[in-house]
Amino acid sequence: MAKVFNNKGRLVRDINPSLNKSKGLGDTIEKITKVTGIKSIVEGAARVVKKDCGCGKRKDTLNKMFPYKK
């Protein structure tokens, strides 16, 4: 299993096809929001107001509603 790090030594991604496959729509949306930076903004705002952003629950719901067939 290979790991990719950025120039600051932070783990960018784990190159393991089974770990990076999306199970459903929720996983895909999470990947898009991570890449665009939306996820970090939402999580930062949630920390400021001291509430859960609901991202995990929303991701699980979307994965159950729209799963990808194997």
Residue pairs with C-beta under 8 A, 6 or more apart in sequence:
1 14
1 15
1 16
2 14
2 15
2 16
3 11
3 13
3 14
3 15
4 11
4 12
4 13
4 14
4 15
5 11
5 12
6 12
13 20
14 20
22 28
22 31
22 68
23 63
23 67
23 68
24 62
24 63
24 64
24 65
24 66
24 67
24 68
25 62
25 63
25 65
25 66
25 68
26 58
26 59
26 60
26 61
26 62
26 63
26 66
27 59
27 63
29 59
29 62
30 39
30 55
30 59
32 38
33 39
33 42
34 40
39 55
42 53
42 55
43 53
43 55
45 53
46 52
46 53
